[in-house]
Amino acid sequence: MGARDWDRVASDYFAEVVSPLEQGVPRALERALAAVPDPATKTVGDLGCGIGPLLPPLARRFGRVLAIDFSPAMLARARATCRARNVTMHRADLADLRAFAGRLDVAVTVNAVLTPDSARLDRIFDGLRRVLRPGGVFLGVFPAMEAVLYQGFMIHERERRRYTPARARMRTSRILERAKYDFVHGTYCEDTRAQKFFYAFELTYRLRRAGFRQVRLGRVTYPWTDVLGGYERFPGEPPMWDWLVRAEGPEPA
């Protein structure tokens, strides 16, 4: 999706976009932000801020906040969401963050890296590292491809208790919309639009190749009552999740 596409959904963001921020800051991300020492002295960037649901908690915690998005309509909504004086709005594409090189102590991005274009992904991950000052920290939430496979497994477990093996497999593929997924490249395509999902090994590989250090992966989990986006619900089973990444940028002098 380009900037104009995001402009069109800005007025009804949560109806169009599945976001972990709809119900507030996820606990795992909140804990990661709380672990940053001396936040009042630091500059944080919300990269791909959208309509700005993360900006108020960032503004309360950090000394300075840069809200960055390539959609003018999203930035306008973000300013209405958070009018704190320590927040500044910047229009920029995540694939070209040269203007912010070395300006951030903490970089945060929440499900904003969705392009299926591998070359563009290379530029984005490189930019996410270059915006950090020496000793800076990156915190990112990314859609998990493994969670889609888990969803498919749970659907099949349910369906095979009801139907013959052949019919259970057929129903699982239909319910999961398997034809829309490319499990090699980690994408979901609907109409002409494709969205990127990430395997854990791919995230680790991309981050290390971009120059990040101390890469660690955790999970932002979603209770079954909060699962959106057409997924089935399996109360009582382990929850769905997105990947939560913590990594460090350039080594401090």
C-alpha positions as CSV (number, residue, x, y, z in Angstrom):
1,M,0.0,0.0,0.0
2,G,1.2,3.5,-0.9
3,A,0.7,6.7,1.0
4,R,-2.5,7.5,-0.8
5,D,-3.9,4.1,0.2
6,W,-3.2,4.8,3.9
7,D,-4.7,8.3,3.5
8,R,-8.0,6.6,2.5
9,V,-8.1,4.4,5.7
10,A,-6.9,7.1,8.1
11,S,-10.5,8.1,9.1
12,D,-11.5,4.6,10.1
13,Y,-8.1,3.1,11.0
14,F,-9.0,0.3,13.4
15,A,-11.8,-0.9,11.2
16,E,-9.4,-1.3,8.3
17,V,-6.2,-2.3,10.1
18,V,-5.6,-5.1,12.6
19,S,-3.4,-3.4,15.2
20,P,-2.0,-4.6,18.6
21,L,-2.5,-1.0,19.8
22,E,-6.3,-1.0,19.4
23,Q,-6.8,-2.0,23.1
24,G,-3.8,0.0,24.4
25,V,-0.1,-0.7,24.5
26,P,0.5,-4.5,24.7
27,R,2.1,-5.6,28.0
28,A,5.2,-7.1,26.3
29,L,5.9,-3.8,24.5
30,E,5.1,-1.8,27.5
31,R,7.6,-3.8,29.6
32,A,10.2,-3.3,26.9
33,L,9.7,0.4,26.9
34,A,9.7,0.6,30.7
35,A,13.1,-1.2,30.7
36,V,14.8,1.8,28.8
37,P,16.9,3.6,31.4
38,D,16.5,7.4,31.9
39,P,13.8,7.9,29.3
40,A,13.3,11.5,30.1
41,T,16.7,12.3,28.7
42,K,16.2,10.3,25.4
43,T,14.6,10.8,22.0
44,V,12.3,8.1,20.7
45,G,10.9,7.6,17.2
46,D,7.6,6.0,16.4
47,L,8.4,4.8,12.8
48,G,5.2,4.3,10.8
49,C,3.2,5.9,13.6
50,G,-0.2,5.7,11.7
51,I,-2.9,7.7,13.5
52,G,-0.7,7.8,16.6
53,P,-2.1,5.4,19.2
54,L,1.4,4.9,20.7
55,L,2.3,8.5,20.9
56,P,0.6,9.5,24.2
57,P,2.4,6.8,26.2
58,L,5.7,7.6,24.5
59,A,5.2,11.4,25.1
60,R,4.6,10.7,28.8
61,R,7.7,8.6,29.2
62,F,10.4,10.1,26.9
63,G,11.9,13.5,26.6
64,R,11.3,13.9,22.9
65,V,9.2,12.0,20.4
66,L,9.5,11.9,16.6
67,A,6.3,10.7,14.9
68,I,7.2,9.5,11.4
69,D,4.8,8.3,8.7
70,F,4.5,8.7,4.9
71,S,0.7,9.4,4.9
72,P,-0.3,13.1,5.4
73,A,-3.8,12.0,6.5
74,M,-2.3,9.6,9.1
75,L,0.0,12.4,10.5
76,A,-3.0,14.7,10.7
77,R,-4.9,12.2,12.8
78,A,-1.8,11.5,14.9
79,R,-1.5,15.2,15.8
80,A,-5.1,15.2,16.8
81,T,-4.4,12.1,18.9
82,C,-1.4,13.6,20.7
83,R,-0.8,17.3,21.1
84,A,2.0,17.0,23.6
85,R,4.7,19.7,23.1
86,N,7.5,17.1,23.0
87,V,6.1,15.4,20.0
88,T,7.0,16.5,16.4
89,M,5.5,15.1,13.2
90,H,7.6,14.2,10.2
91,R,6.5,12.9,6.8
92,A,8.9,10.3,5.5
93,D,9.0,6.8,3.9
94,L,10.5,4.0,6.1
95,A,12.5,3.0,3.1
96,D,14.3,6.4,3.2
97,L,15.1,7.5,6.7
98,R,18.4,9.3,5.8
99,A,17.1,12.6,7.4
100,F,16.9,10.9,10.8
101,A,20.3,9.1,10.8
102,G,21.8,9.0,14.2
103,R,19.0,11.0,15.8
104,L,17.2,8.4,18.0
105,D,18.1,6.7,21.3
106,V,15.1,4.4,20.8
107,A,13.3,3.4,17.6
108,V,9.9,1.8,17.8
109,T,7.8,0.4,14.9
110,V,4.6,-1.5,15.4
111,N,3.3,-3.6,12.4
112,A,4.4,-0.8,10.0
113,V,6.8,-3.0,8.0
114,L,4.4,-4.8,5.7
115,T,5.9,-4.5,2.2
116,P,6.5,-7.8,0.4
117,D,9.2,-6.2,-1.8
118,S,12.5,-7.7,-0.7
119,A,14.7,-4.8,-1.9
120,R,12.5,-2.3,-0.1
121,L,12.7,-4.5,3.0
122,D,16.5,-4.3,2.8
123,R,16.3,-0.5,2.7
124,I,13.8,-0.4,5.6
125,F,15.8,-2.6,7.9
126,D,19.0,-0.7,7.1
127,G,17.3,2.6,7.8
128,L,15.9,1.3,11.1
129,R,19.5,0.6,12.3
130,R,20.9,3.9,10.9
131,V,18.5,6.1,12.8
132,L,19.9,4.9,16.1
133,R,22.7,6.7,18.0
134,P,25.5,4.5,19.4
135,G,24.0,2.4,22.2
136,G,20.5,2.9,20.8
137,V,17.7,0.3,21.2
138,F,15.2,-0.9,18.6
139,L,11.8,-2.3,19.5
140,G,9.6,-3.7,16.8
141,V,6.4,-5.6,16.4
142,F,6.0,-7.7,13.3
143,P,3.3,-9.9,12.0
144,A,4.2,-13.6,12.6
145,M,4.0,-16.2,9.8
146,E,4.3,-19.0,12.4
147,A,1.0,-17.7,14.0
148,V,-0.8,-18.3,10.7
149,L,0.6,-21.8,10.5
150,Y,-0.5,-22.4,14.1
151,Q,-4.0,-21.1,13.2
152,G,-4.1,-23.6,10.3
153,F,-3.0,-26.5,12.6
154,M,-5.7,-25.6,15.2
155,I,-8.4,-25.4,12.5
156,H,-7.4,-28.8,11.1
157,E,-7.4,-30.4,14.6
158,R,-11.0,-29.2,15.0
159,E,-12.1,-30.2,11.6
160,R,-10.7,-33.7,11.7
161,R,-12.8,-34.4,14.7
162,R,-15.9,-33.7,12.7
163,Y,-15.2,-34.9,9.2
164,T,-13.3,-37.5,7.1
165,P,-9.5,-36.8,6.7
166,A,-9.9,-35.6,3.1
167,R,-12.8,-33.3,3.9
168,A,-11.1,-32.0,7.0
169,R,-8.0,-31.0,4.9
170,M,-10.2,-29.4,2.3
171,R,-12.2,-27.4,4.8
172,T,-9.0,-26.3,6.6
173,S,-7.5,-24.9,3.4
174,R,-10.8,-23.0,2.7
175,I,-11.2,-21.6,6.2
176,L,-7.6,-20.5,6.4
177,E,-7.8,-19.0,2.9
178,R,-4.7,-21.0,2.1
179,A,-4.7,-20.0,-1.6
180,K,-4.0,-16.4,-0.5
181,Y,-0.8,-17.2,1.4
182,D,2.6,-17.7,0.0
183,F,4.4,-19.6,2.8
184,V,7.8,-19.4,1.1
185,H,7.9,-15.7,0.8
186,G,5.7,-15.0,3.9
187,T,2.9,-13.0,2.2
188,Y,-0.9,-12.8,2.2
189,C,-2.5,-11.5,-1.0
190,E,-6.0,-10.2,-1.4
191,D,-7.1,-8.7,-4.7
192,T,-3.9,-6.9,-5.8
193,R,-2.5,-6.1,-2.4
194,A,0.0,-8.2,-0.6
195,Q,1.1,-8.0,3.0
196,K,4.3,-9.3,4.5
197,F,4.4,-11.7,7.5
198,F,7.8,-12.7,9.1
199,Y,9.2,-16.0,10.2
200,A,11.4,-15.8,13.4
201,F,14.5,-17.0,11.5
202,E,13.9,-14.4,8.8
203,L,13.6,-11.5,11.2
204,T,16.8,-12.5,13.0
205,Y,18.6,-12.9,9.7
206,R,17.4,-9.5,8.3
207,L,18.2,-7.6,11.5
208,R,21.7,-9.1,11.9
209,R,22.4,-8.4,8.2
210,A,21.4,-4.8,8.7
211,G,24.0,-4.5,11.5
212,F,21.8,-4.9,14.6
213,R,23.4,-6.5,17.7
214,Q,21.9,-8.5,20.5
215,V,18.8,-9.5,18.6
216,R,16.1,-11.1,20.8
217,L,12.6,-12.2,19.9
218,G,9.6,-12.4,22.1
219,R,5.9,-12.3,21.6
220,V,3.0,-9.8,21.7
221,T,0.1,-12.2,22.4
222,Y,-3.6,-11.8,21.7
223,P,-6.3,-13.3,23.9
224,W,-8.8,-15.2,21.7
225,T,-11.5,-12.7,22.7
226,D,-9.4,-10.0,21.0
227,V,-8.4,-11.9,17.8
228,L,-9.4,-10.0,14.7
229,G,-8.9,-10.1,11.0
230,G,-11.0,-13.1,10.2
231,Y,-9.1,-15.6,12.3
232,E,-10.9,-18.4,14.1
233,R,-11.0,-18.5,17.9
234,F,-9.8,-21.3,20.1
235,P,-10.5,-20.3,23.8
236,G,-8.4,-22.3,26.2
237,E,-5.5,-22.9,23.8
238,P,-2.2,-20.9,23.7
239,P,-2.9,-17.5,22.1
240,M,-2.1,-16.0,18.7
241,W,0.9,-13.6,18.5
242,D,3.0,-11.1,16.7
243,W,6.8,-11.1,17.0
244,L,8.3,-8.5,19.4
245,V,11.9,-7.7,18.6
246,R,14.5,-6.0,20.8
247,A,17.8,-5.3,19.2
248,E,20.7,-2.9,19.7
249,G,22.1,-0.5,17.1
250,P,25.7,0.8,16.8
251,E,28.0,-0.1,19.6
252,P,28.7,2.8,22.0
253,A,32.1,4.4,21.8
